[in-house]
Amino acid sequence: MFTLDNIISFLVLIIIGVPTLMISLELLIGQRFSRNKLESINRQPCSILMPAHNEELVIEQTILALLPQLIEGDRFIVIADNCTDNTVSICQIHSVEVIERHDLHQAGKGFALDYGVQHLNKSVDIPQTLVVLDADCEFEQGSLDKLVNQSQIQNSVIQSLYLMKSPTGASIKTRVAEFAWLVKNKIRPTGLAKMKIGCHLQGSGMAFPWRLFTKVSFASGSIVEDLELGLKLAGIDEQAKFYPHAVVNSYFPESSSGTESQRTRWEHGHISAMSILPHMMLTALVKGRVNVFLLALDAAIPPTVLWIFIVVLTNFLTLILLLLGLPTASYISLTLLLVLVGAIAISWLFNGRSIIKLKDIFGILAYVFSKFSIYKKFFTARQKEWVRTERDDKYEQ
């Protein structure tokens, strides 16, 4: 017999429960990834594209870190996209191949990368593998070889482990952001990999077989072009694979305004991209493609802090139902909240204690409350275009 209590409980279980259980499962099984098997690396040359928009403060350090990892036959190309600073001259000083692009109507990373692909298409020797690396990122020693080798062995798109770290003396808000990034880019992708689902593209430290560029294009004005490209690839059975043994590092800006603009761009882009996911999920279900459905479901889950807000709000709403004599939905909501918080706590226990201390609890609350302004802006002043992150004049490790 269908009662009002049963109907509401079913809706809570589907709308709130399925995403909560999905993210919690990823967190619980994603705490550790298997050790790297000792494989011989005999990779073929690759081409590296680095989009750069006014990156004079960081690009020299990136160039100096990357050049020693190149082998004979590699091409390293910087796409100076609508640059008005010294990015081009810095590349020329270090004898790095640099191409300039000036198009304010089609601005953004996706269009810059597509310009680089078209440039490579004119070459006599087309690369077997294309690597994308952001101008503020550095491969750990040996990681470029590992990434390219895996892409060539598996003939697949490979996403490295891309981490954002806090600079020395960073505020608790920045360190909480570092932990949130760790959850998003390491723990959850590890969980997805263990479930054999694939992973999302993360924007930097990505390797692509060149053959794919007859099927897909980087060209996009989206501020989350990497997420959308990864879902397109999954739709044609070319989903990316996570390879955490190749590591790319970057640093949060020291300025609070730089960190804020970065977080706003990521989260507004993620929330906006969710509009394309229901159709993709339905199509995957109709075609019986469970992996694609689950990957789209994972992408449909809002940013972690926002999802916690939603689950907590659901608990308040179902508490009212409990007082009205409809208890089941409240019990389900409370259980889901405990499961989610427990999974996050386990993630901190295994992976976050070096980043956040127990004494930082009030700083965590400040970080959480700071998110309200970002979500408010999504409705009042949504960021729809790519905006360069404000950089610092130095990065300290």
TIKOL-149651 format. One record per residue (C-alpha): x, y, z. Coordinates in nm, 4 decimals. Each point is the difference from the previous one (the first is absolute). Layout:
BEGIN
<rec px="X" py="Y" pz="Z"/>
...
REM end
This chain:
BEGIN
<rec px="0.0000" py="0.0000" pz="0.0000"/>
<rec px="0.1385" py="0.3394" pz="-0.1007"/>
<rec px="-0.0151" py="0.2487" pz="0.2822"/>
<rec px="0.1188" py="0.3602" pz="-0.0008"/>
<rec px="0.2855" py="-0.1039" pz="0.2307"/>
<rec px="0.1084" py="-0.2733" pz="-0.2440"/>
<rec px="-0.0138" py="0.2289" pz="-0.3024"/>
<rec px="0.2055" py="0.2752" pz="0.1646"/>
<rec px="0.2489" py="-0.2551" pz="0.1308"/>
<rec px="0.0409" py="-0.1484" pz="-0.3491"/>
<rec px="0.0651" py="0.3452" pz="-0.1495"/>
<rec px="0.2588" py="0.0798" pz="0.2671"/>
<rec px="0.1700" py="-0.3337" pz="-0.0585"/>
<rec px="0.0220" py="0.0543" pz="-0.3772"/>
<rec px="0.0756" py="0.3723" pz="-0.0183"/>
<rec px="0.2240" py="0.0288" pz="0.3069"/>
<rec px="0.0916" py="-0.3580" pz="0.0781"/>
<rec px="0.1411" py="-0.1175" pz="-0.3334"/>
<rec px="0.2509" py="0.2873" pz="-0.0422"/>
<rec px="0.0947" py="-0.0146" pz="0.3690"/>
<rec px="0.0636" py="-0.3742" pz="-0.0102"/>
<rec px="0.1936" py="0.0415" pz="-0.3252"/>
<rec px="0.2401" py="0.2615" pz="0.1356"/>
<rec px="0.0312" py="-0.1810" pz="0.3341"/>
<rec px="0.0895" py="-0.3265" pz="-0.1734"/>
<rec px="0.2628" py="0.1785" pz="-0.2089"/>
<rec px="0.1523" py="0.1500" pz="0.3133"/>
<rec px="-0.0025" py="-0.3240" pz="0.1982"/>
<rec px="0.1672" py="-0.2140" pz="-0.2656"/>
<rec px="0.2219" py="0.2763" pz="-0.1374"/>
<rec px="0.2269" py="0.0520" pz="0.3029"/>
<rec px="0.2879" py="-0.2003" pz="-0.1442"/>
<rec px="0.1043" py="-0.0806" pz="-0.3531"/>
<rec px="0.2158" py="-0.2956" pz="-0.0949"/>
<rec px="0.3735" py="0.0391" pz="-0.0163"/>
<rec px="0.1528" py="0.0763" pz="-0.3339"/>
<rec px="0.1125" py="-0.3106" pz="-0.1839"/>
<rec px="0.3598" py="0.0254" pz="-0.1150"/>
<rec px="-0.0483" py="0.0315" pz="-0.3746"/>
<rec px="0.2699" py="0.0778" pz="-0.2510"/>
<rec px="-0.0515" py="0.3399" pz="-0.1567"/>
<rec px="0.0922" py="0.0230" pz="-0.3636"/>
<rec px="-0.2361" py="0.2684" pz="-0.1151"/>
<rec px="-0.0205" py="0.1566" pz="-0.3406"/>
<rec px="0.0254" py="0.3782" pz="-0.0392"/>
<rec px="-0.3009" py="0.2145" pz="0.0804"/>
<rec px="-0.1170" py="0.3558" pz="-0.0503"/>
<rec px="-0.0785" py="0.2168" pz="0.3019"/>
<rec px="-0.2454" py="0.2868" pz="-0.0289"/>
<rec px="0.0045" py="0.2688" pz="0.2663"/>
<rec px="-0.2716" py="0.2681" pz="-0.0239"/>
<rec px="0.1113" py="0.3242" pz="0.1597"/>
<rec px="-0.1833" py="0.3281" pz="0.0491"/>
<rec px="0.2223" py="0.2653" pz="0.1607"/>
<rec px="0.1987" py="-0.2512" pz="0.2054"/>
<rec px="0.3294" py="0.1897" pz="0.0251"/>
<rec px="0.0145" py="-0.0467" pz="0.3791"/>
<rec px="0.0020" py="-0.3807" pz="-0.0090"/>
<rec px="0.0816" py="-0.1298" pz="-0.3445"/>
<rec px="0.3789" py="0.0241" pz="0.0259"/>
<rec px="0.0014" py="-0.2279" pz="0.3047"/>
<rec px="-0.2275" py="-0.2433" pz="-0.1851"/>
<rec px="0.2261" py="-0.0006" pz="-0.3070"/>
<rec px="0.3139" py="-0.0625" pz="0.2041"/>
<rec px="-0.1669" py="-0.2919" pz="0.1793"/>
<rec px="-0.1276" py="-0.1590" pz="-0.3221"/>
<rec px="0.2981" py="0.0295" pz="-0.2362"/>
<rec px="0.2167" py="-0.2627" pz="0.1791"/>
<rec px="-0.2817" py="-0.2566" pz="-0.0357"/>
<rec px="-0.0203" py="0.0261" pz="-0.3793"/>
<rec px="0.1556" py="-0.2625" pz="-0.2254"/>
<rec px="0.1240" py="0.0253" pz="-0.3574"/>
<rec px="-0.2931" py="0.0510" pz="-0.2342"/>
<rec px="-0.2310" py="0.1626" pz="0.2558"/>
<rec px="-0.1640" py="0.3298" pz="-0.0966"/>
<rec px="-0.0839" py="0.2515" pz="0.2687"/>
<rec px="-0.2314" py="0.2736" pz="-0.1242"/>
<rec px="-0.1328" py="0.2936" pz="0.1987"/>
<rec px="-0.3187" py="0.1579" pz="-0.1351"/>
<rec px="0.0171" py="0.3651" pz="0.1034"/>
<rec px="-0.3709" py="0.0724" pz="0.0034"/>
<rec px="-0.0912" py="0.3703" pz="-0.0173"/>
<rec px="0.3126" py="0.0841" pz="0.1993"/>
<rec px="0.0888" py="0.3602" pz="0.0778"/>
<rec px="0.2944" py="-0.0675" pz="0.2332"/>
<rec px="0.3456" py="-0.1585" pz="-0.0364"/>
<rec px="-0.1145" py="-0.3620" pz="-0.0381"/>
<rec px="0.1235" py="-0.0220" pz="-0.3609"/>
<rec px="0.3416" py="0.1550" pz="0.0682"/>
<rec px="0.0602" py="-0.2324" pz="0.2974"/>
<rec px="-0.0692" py="-0.3009" pz="-0.2233"/>
<rec px="0.2344" py="0.1344" pz="-0.2661"/>
<rec px="0.2787" py="0.0571" pz="0.2534"/>
<rec px="-0.0141" py="-0.3720" pz="0.0838"/>
<rec px="-0.0297" py="-0.1045" pz="-0.3669"/>
<rec px="-0.3495" py="-0.1399" pz="0.0538"/>
<rec px="-0.2265" py="-0.0193" pz="-0.3039"/>
<rec px="-0.2754" py="0.2560" pz="0.0489"/>
<rec px="-0.2959" py="0.0852" pz="-0.2212"/>
<rec px="-0.2138" py="0.3081" pz="0.0525"/>
<rec px="-0.3754" py="0.0088" pz="-0.0229"/>
<rec px="-0.2095" py="0.3179" pz="0.0015"/>
<rec px="-0.3756" py="-0.0505" pz="0.0043"/>
<rec px="-0.2022" py="0.1765" pz="0.2673"/>
<rec px="-0.3290" py="-0.1364" pz="-0.1344"/>
<rec px="0.1022" py="-0.3619" pz="0.0570"/>
<rec px="0.2074" py="0.0360" pz="0.3131"/>
<rec px="0.0833" py="-0.2769" pz="0.2427"/>
<rec px="0.2057" py="-0.3099" pz="0.0537"/>
<rec px="-0.2046" py="-0.2286" pz="-0.2247"/>
<rec px="0.0406" py="0.2228" pz="-0.3053"/>
<rec px="0.3700" py="0.0459" pz="0.0764"/>
<rec px="0.0554" py="-0.3769" pz="0.0109"/>
<rec px="-0.1894" py="-0.0478" pz="-0.3256"/>
<rec px="0.2262" py="0.2632" pz="-0.1572"/>
<rec px="0.2985" py="-0.2062" pz="0.1120"/>
<rec px="-0.1477" py="-0.3177" pz="-0.1472"/>
<rec px="-0.0582" py="0.1736" pz="-0.3337"/>
<rec px="0.3600" py="0.1219" pz="0.0090"/>
<rec px="0.1249" py="-0.3549" pz="0.0547"/>
<rec px="-0.2239" py="-0.1269" pz="-0.2801"/>
<rec px="0.2077" py="0.2028" pz="-0.2445"/>
<rec px="0.3173" py="-0.1823" pz="0.1054"/>
<rec px="0.1696" py="-0.2721" pz="-0.2003"/>
<rec px="0.0334" py="-0.2251" pz="0.3048"/>
<rec px="-0.3307" py="-0.0332" pz="0.1836"/>
<rec px="0.0544" py="-0.1024" pz="0.3649"/>
<rec px="-0.1232" py="-0.3345" pz="0.1279"/>
<rec px="-0.0885" py="0.1581" pz="0.3346"/>
<rec px="-0.1125" py="0.3480" pz="0.1017"/>
<rec px="0.0538" py="0.1242" pz="0.3567"/>
<rec px="-0.1758" py="0.3006" pz="0.1543"/>
<rec px="0.1712" py="0.1825" pz="0.2851"/>
<rec px="-0.1082" py="0.3302" pz="0.1530"/>
<rec px="0.2500" py="0.2837" pz="0.0292"/>
<rec px="-0.0010" py="-0.0087" pz="0.3815"/>
<rec px="0.0501" py="-0.3773" pz="0.0327"/>
<rec px="0.3079" py="-0.2197" pz="0.0304"/>
<rec px="0.0463" py="-0.3711" pz="-0.0589"/>
<rec px="0.1778" py="-0.1783" pz="0.2817"/>
<rec px="0.3278" py="-0.1528" pz="-0.1132"/>
<rec px="-0.0650" py="-0.2860" pz="-0.2422"/>
<rec px="-0.3760" py="0.0607" pz="-0.0132"/>
<rec px="-0.0080" py="0.1205" pz="-0.3606"/>
<rec px="0.1635" py="-0.3267" pz="-0.1118"/>
<rec px="-0.2458" py="-0.2050" pz="0.2090"/>
<rec px="-0.3029" py="0.1871" pz="-0.1309"/>
<rec px="0.0959" py="-0.0227" pz="-0.3683"/>
<rec px="0.1090" py="-0.3621" pz="0.0376"/>
<rec px="-0.3372" py="-0.0990" pz="0.1476"/>
<rec px="-0.1919" py="0.1808" pz="-0.2736"/>
<rec px="0.2030" py="-0.1728" pz="-0.2694"/>
<rec px="-0.0178" py="-0.3468" pz="0.1596"/>
<rec px="-0.3758" py="0.0182" pz="0.0564"/>
<rec px="-0.0783" py="0.2119" pz="-0.3077"/>
<rec px="-0.2264" py="0.1991" pz="0.2298"/>
<rec px="-0.0522" py="0.3414" pz="0.1546"/>
<rec px="0.1896" py="0.0082" pz="0.3289"/>
<rec px="-0.0552" py="0.2473" pz="0.2833"/>
<rec px="0.2880" py="0.0459" pz="0.2423"/>
<rec px="-0.0406" py="0.0829" pz="0.3684"/>
<rec px="-0.0385" py="0.3787" pz="-0.0033"/>
<rec px="0.0413" py="0.1575" pz="0.3438"/>
<rec px="-0.0290" py="0.3573" pz="0.1236"/>
<rec px="0.2133" py="0.0820" pz="0.3019"/>
<rec px="0.0023" py="0.2818" pz="0.2514"/>
<rec px="0.2956" py="0.2395" pz="0.0019"/>
<rec px="0.2034" py="0.0350" pz="0.3180"/>
<rec px="-0.1933" py="0.1712" pz="0.2774"/>
<rec px="-0.3343" py="-0.0355" pz="-0.1762"/>
<rec px="-0.3201" py="0.0789" pz="0.1858"/>
<rec px="-0.2258" py="-0.2756" pz="0.1275"/>
<rec px="-0.2497" py="0.0837" pz="-0.2766"/>
<rec px="0.2656" py="-0.0733" pz="-0.2618"/>
<rec px="0.1026" py="-0.3225" pz="0.1740"/>
<rec px="-0.3610" py="-0.1152" pz="0.0153"/>
<rec px="-0.0216" py="0.0767" pz="-0.3721"/>
<rec px="0.3112" py="-0.2167" pz="-0.0484"/>
<rec px="-0.1690" py="-0.2884" pz="0.1821"/>
<rec px="-0.3197" py="0.0486" pz="-0.2035"/>
<rec px="0.2108" py="-0.0135" pz="-0.3167"/>
<rec px="0.1665" py="-0.3185" pz="0.1237"/>
<rec px="-0.3435" py="-0.1559" pz="0.0500"/>
<rec px="-0.1146" py="0.1087" pz="-0.3447"/>
<rec px="0.3123" py="-0.0841" pz="-0.2025"/>
<rec px="0.1532" py="-0.2936" pz="0.1858"/>
<rec px="-0.2335" py="-0.1878" pz="0.2324"/>
<rec px="-0.3161" py="0.0042" pz="-0.2093"/>
<rec px="0.1799" py="-0.0816" pz="-0.3303"/>
<rec px="0.1750" py="-0.2885" pz="0.1783"/>
<rec px="-0.3400" py="-0.1281" pz="0.1086"/>
<rec px="-0.1359" py="0.0321" pz="-0.3531"/>
<rec px="0.3055" py="-0.1809" pz="-0.1369"/>
<rec px="-0.0474" py="-0.2886" pz="0.2433"/>
<rec px="-0.3621" py="-0.0239" pz="-0.1143"/>
<rec px="0.1236" py="-0.0169" pz="-0.3634"/>
<rec px="-0.2052" py="0.3073" pz="-0.0931"/>
<rec px="0.2702" py="0.2266" pz="-0.1441"/>
<rec px="0.0700" py="0.3529" pz="0.1139"/>
<rec px="-0.0640" py="0.3633" pz="-0.0819"/>
<rec px="0.2566" py="0.2176" pz="-0.1724"/>
<rec px="0.1476" py="0.2515" pz="0.2429"/>
<rec px="0.1409" py="0.2616" pz="-0.2350"/>
<rec px="0.3748" py="-0.0576" pz="0.0334"/>
<rec px="0.2334" py="-0.2983" pz="-0.0183"/>
<rec px="-0.2083" py="-0.1738" pz="-0.2675"/>
<rec px="0.1257" py="-0.2216" pz="-0.2849"/>
<rec px="-0.2031" py="-0.0710" pz="-0.3151"/>
<rec px="0.0605" py="-0.2389" pz="-0.2902"/>
<rec px="0.0137" py="0.2233" pz="-0.3069"/>
<rec px="-0.2567" py="-0.2173" pz="-0.1812"/>
<rec px="-0.2741" py="0.1461" pz="0.2227"/>
<rec px="0.0187" py="0.3438" pz="-0.1590"/>
<rec px="-0.1848" py="-0.1293" pz="-0.3043"/>
<rec px="-0.2942" py="-0.0655" pz="0.2381"/>
<rec px="0.0087" py="0.2832" pz="0.2533"/>
<rec px="0.1247" py="0.3561" pz="0.0267"/>
<rec px="0.1335" py="0.2120" pz="0.2833"/>
<rec px="-0.1782" py="0.3061" pz="-0.1403"/>
<rec px="-0.2335" py="0.1248" pz="0.2695"/>
<rec px="-0.0773" py="0.3187" pz="0.1846"/>
<rec px="-0.1077" py="-0.1905" pz="0.3104"/>
<rec px="0.1857" py="0.0724" pz="0.3237"/>
<rec px="-0.0058" py="-0.3754" pz="0.0717"/>
<rec px="0.0955" py="-0.1153" pz="-0.3479"/>
<rec px="0.1983" py="-0.2904" pz="0.1470"/>
<rec px="-0.3038" py="-0.1477" pz="0.1781"/>
<rec px="-0.2152" py="0.0320" pz="-0.3107"/>
<rec px="0.2696" py="-0.1485" pz="-0.2259"/>
<rec px="0.0409" py="-0.2964" pz="0.2355"/>
<rec px="-0.3727" py="-0.0703" pz="-0.0111"/>
<rec px="0.0002" py="0.0242" pz="-0.3808"/>
<rec px="0.2830" py="-0.2529" pz="-0.0116"/>
<rec px="-0.1907" py="-0.2326" pz="0.2313"/>
<rec px="-0.2968" py="0.0308" pz="-0.2343"/>
<rec px="0.2061" py="-0.1503" pz="-0.2839"/>
<rec px="0.1572" py="-0.2703" pz="0.2190"/>
<rec px="0.3287" py="0.1854" pz="0.0420"/>
<rec px="-0.0284" py="0.0897" pz="0.3698"/>
<rec px="0.3144" py="0.1156" pz="0.1745"/>
<rec px="0.1905" py="-0.2259" pz="0.2371"/>
<rec px="0.1505" py="0.1177" pz="0.3268"/>
<rec px="0.3736" py="-0.0544" pz="0.0495"/>
<rec px="0.1009" py="0.1371" pz="0.3415"/>
<rec px="0.3671" py="-0.0954" pz="-0.0316"/>
<rec px="0.0586" py="0.2905" pz="-0.2375"/>
<rec px="-0.0339" py="0.3145" pz="0.2114"/>
<rec px="-0.0534" py="0.3646" pz="-0.0925"/>
<rec px="0.0231" py="0.2691" pz="0.2685"/>
<rec px="-0.1174" py="0.3580" pz="0.0143"/>
<rec px="-0.0461" py="0.2541" pz="0.2796"/>
<rec px="-0.2955" py="0.2025" pz="0.1166"/>
<rec px="0.0544" py="0.3746" pz="-0.0405"/>
<rec px="0.1243" py="0.1682" pz="0.3165"/>
<rec px="-0.2478" py="0.2852" pz="-0.0450"/>
<rec px="-0.3508" py="-0.0596" pz="0.1325"/>
<rec px="-0.1491" py="0.1656" pz="-0.3092"/>
<rec px="0.1892" py="-0.2380" pz="-0.2279"/>
<rec px="-0.1181" py="-0.3038" pz="0.1941"/>
<rec px="-0.3565" py="0.1331" pz="0.0064"/>
<rec px="-0.0116" py="0.0585" pz="-0.3770"/>
<rec px="0.1438" py="-0.3462" pz="-0.0607"/>
<rec px="-0.2583" py="-0.1695" pz="0.2211"/>
<rec px="-0.2818" py="0.2039" pz="-0.1541"/>
<rec px="0.0996" py="-0.1003" pz="-0.3530"/>
<rec px="0.0232" py="-0.3707" pz="0.0863"/>
<rec px="-0.3228" py="-0.0206" pz="0.1968"/>
<rec px="-0.2142" py="0.2168" pz="-0.2274"/>
<rec px="0.1248" py="-0.2005" pz="-0.2959"/>
<rec px="-0.0751" py="-0.3305" pz="0.1706"/>
<rec px="-0.3513" py="0.1036" pz="0.0966"/>
<rec px="-0.0702" py="0.1371" pz="-0.3502"/>
<rec px="0.1257" py="-0.3195" pz="-0.1659"/>
<rec px="-0.2484" py="-0.2061" pz="0.2001"/>
<rec px="-0.2771" py="0.1120" pz="-0.2378"/>
<rec px="0.1328" py="-0.2272" pz="-0.2787"/>
<rec px="0.0198" py="-0.3092" pz="0.2194"/>
<rec px="-0.3616" py="-0.1227" pz="0.0369"/>
<rec px="-0.0295" py="-0.0588" pz="-0.3760"/>
<rec px="0.3341" py="-0.1791" pz="-0.0052"/>
<rec px="-0.0991" py="-0.2200" pz="0.2945"/>
<rec px="-0.3339" py="-0.0895" pz="-0.1584"/>
<rec px="0.1646" py="-0.0822" pz="-0.3330"/>
<rec px="0.2578" py="-0.2196" pz="0.1742"/>
<rec px="-0.2746" py="-0.1888" pz="0.1852"/>
<rec px="-0.1996" py="-0.0566" pz="-0.3187"/>
<rec px="0.3109" py="-0.1390" pz="-0.1704"/>
<rec px="0.0944" py="-0.2099" pz="0.3024"/>
<rec px="0.3345" py="0.1791" pz="0.0474"/>
<rec px="0.0321" py="-0.0194" pz="0.3765"/>
<rec px="0.3521" py="0.1473" pz="0.0184"/>
<rec px="-0.1000" py="0.3114" pz="-0.1923"/>
<rec px="-0.3090" py="0.0402" pz="0.2179"/>
<rec px="0.2040" py="-0.0233" pz="0.3205"/>
<rec px="0.2651" py="0.2419" pz="-0.1286"/>
<rec px="-0.2713" py="0.2518" pz="-0.0896"/>
<rec px="-0.1666" py="-0.0593" pz="0.3373"/>
<rec px="0.3282" py="0.0780" pz="0.1741"/>
<rec px="0.0328" py="0.3223" pz="-0.2011"/>
<rec px="-0.3585" py="0.0907" pz="0.0891"/>
<rec px="0.0792" py="0.0074" pz="0.3705"/>
<rec px="0.0530" py="0.3655" pz="0.0987"/>
<rec px="0.3280" py="0.1091" pz="0.1655"/>
<rec px="0.0477" py="-0.1809" pz="0.3317"/>
<rec px="-0.0713" py="0.2917" pz="0.2337"/>
<rec px="-0.3134" py="0.0930" pz="-0.1957"/>
<rec px="-0.1183" py="-0.3603" pz="0.0148"/>
<rec px="0.0494" py="-0.0041" pz="0.3777"/>
<rec px="-0.2147" py="0.3156" pz="0.0151"/>
<rec px="-0.2709" py="-0.1773" pz="-0.1988"/>
<rec px="0.0061" py="-0.3110" pz="0.2194"/>
<rec px="-0.0103" py="0.2102" pz="0.3175"/>
<rec px="-0.2895" py="0.2045" pz="-0.1381"/>
<rec px="-0.1811" py="-0.3222" pz="-0.0860"/>
<rec px="0.0404" py="-0.1067" pz="0.3615"/>
<rec px="-0.1622" py="0.3220" pz="0.1231"/>
<rec px="-0.2901" py="-0.0394" pz="-0.2403"/>
<rec px="-0.0607" py="-0.3648" pz="0.0863"/>
<rec px="0.0222" py="0.0850" pz="0.3699"/>
<rec px="-0.3150" py="0.2054" pz="-0.0517"/>
<rec px="-0.1595" py="-0.3094" pz="-0.1526"/>
<rec px="0.1073" py="-0.1999" pz="0.3047"/>
<rec px="-0.1839" py="0.2462" pz="0.2230"/>
<rec px="-0.3039" py="-0.0423" pz="-0.2255"/>
<rec px="0.0020" py="-0.3755" pz="0.0474"/>
<rec px="0.1867" py="-0.0954" pz="-0.3204"/>
<rec px="0.3245" py="-0.1389" pz="0.1441"/>
<rec px="0.1577" py="-0.2229" pz="-0.2679"/>
<rec px="0.1445" py="0.2735" pz="-0.2218"/>
<rec px="0.1632" py="0.1609" pz="0.3041"/>
<rec px="0.1656" py="-0.3277" pz="0.0992"/>
<rec px="0.1278" py="-0.0489" pz="-0.3551"/>
<rec px="0.1320" py="0.3574" pz="-0.0216"/>
<rec px="0.1827" py="-0.0259" pz="0.3303"/>
<rec px="0.1570" py="-0.3316" pz="-0.1027"/>
<rec px="0.1197" py="0.1492" pz="-0.3289"/>
<rec px="0.1524" py="0.2994" pz="0.1785"/>
<rec px="0.1867" py="-0.2251" pz="0.2428"/>
<rec px="0.1284" py="-0.2171" pz="-0.2850"/>
<rec px="0.1231" py="0.3034" pz="-0.1949"/>
<rec px="0.1664" py="0.1686" pz="0.2984"/>
<rec px="0.1541" py="-0.3327" pz="0.1000"/>
<rec px="0.1481" py="-0.0516" pz="-0.3462"/>
<rec px="0.1495" py="0.3507" pz="0.0029"/>
<rec px="0.1383" py="-0.0575" pz="0.3504"/>
<rec px="0.1671" py="-0.3219" pz="-0.1151"/>
<rec px="0.1476" py="0.1881" pz="-0.2954"/>
<rec px="0.1471" py="0.2551" pz="0.2386"/>
<rec px="0.1302" py="-0.2761" pz="0.2299"/>
<rec px="0.1836" py="-0.1808" pz="-0.2792"/>
<rec px="0.0996" py="0.2899" pz="-0.2249"/>
<rec px="-0.0612" py="0.3372" pz="0.1583"/>
<rec px="0.1634" py="0.0146" pz="0.3428"/>
<rec px="0.3190" py="0.1511" pz="-0.1396"/>
<rec px="-0.2046" py="0.2790" pz="-0.1598"/>
<rec px="-0.2631" py="0.0770" pz="0.2656"/>
<rec px="0.0408" py="-0.0395" pz="0.3774"/>
<rec px="-0.2785" py="-0.0597" pz="0.2487"/>
<rec px="0.0641" py="0.3448" pz="0.1450"/>
<rec px="-0.1038" py="0.1489" pz="-0.3342"/>
<rec px="-0.3679" py="-0.0814" pz="0.0521"/>
<rec px="-0.1093" py="0.3656" pz="0.0139"/>
<rec px="0.1960" py="0.0776" pz="-0.3133"/>
<rec px="-0.1851" py="-0.2818" pz="-0.1732"/>
<rec px="-0.3288" py="0.1606" pz="0.0953"/>
<rec px="0.1235" py="0.3327" pz="-0.1409"/>
<rec px="0.0859" py="-0.1756" pz="-0.3277"/>
<rec px="-0.3427" py="-0.1621" pz="-0.0155"/>
<rec px="-0.1805" py="0.3291" pz="0.0634"/>
<rec px="0.2154" py="0.1740" pz="-0.2607"/>
<rec px="-0.1546" py="-0.2306" pz="-0.2576"/>
<rec px="-0.3350" py="0.1721" pz="0.0419"/>
<rec px="0.1274" py="0.3050" pz="-0.1882"/>
<rec px="0.1164" py="-0.2176" pz="-0.2902"/>
<rec px="-0.3362" py="-0.1755" pz="-0.0284"/>
<rec px="-0.1881" py="0.3275" pz="0.0348"/>
<rec px="0.2005" py="0.1459" pz="-0.2884"/>
<rec px="-0.1023" py="-0.2968" pz="-0.2163"/>
<rec px="-0.3527" py="0.1446" pz="-0.0035"/>
<rec px="0.0847" py="0.3711" pz="0.0163"/>
<rec px="0.3290" py="0.0357" pz="-0.1919"/>
<rec px="0.0806" py="-0.3363" pz="-0.1553"/>
<rec px="0.3482" py="-0.0380" pz="-0.1485"/>
<rec px="-0.0504" py="-0.1245" pz="-0.3553"/>
<rec px="0.3312" py="0.0906" pz="-0.1608"/>
<rec px="0.3560" py="-0.1034" pz="0.0692"/>
<rec px="0.1840" py="0.2465" pz="0.2273"/>
<rec px="0.3706" py="-0.0288" pz="0.0710"/>
<rec px="0.0816" py="-0.0688" pz="0.3632"/>
<rec px="0.1831" py="0.2825" pz="0.1747"/>
<rec px="0.3571" py="-0.1206" pz="0.0524"/>
<rec px="0.2574" py="0.0810" pz="0.2632"/>
<rec px="0.3462" py="0.1285" pz="-0.0781"/>
<rec px="0.1560" py="-0.3098" pz="0.1518"/>
<rec px="-0.0869" py="-0.3533" pz="0.1023"/>
<rec px="0.1504" py="-0.1430" pz="0.3132"/>
<rec px="0.0167" py="-0.3701" pz="0.0755"/>
REM end
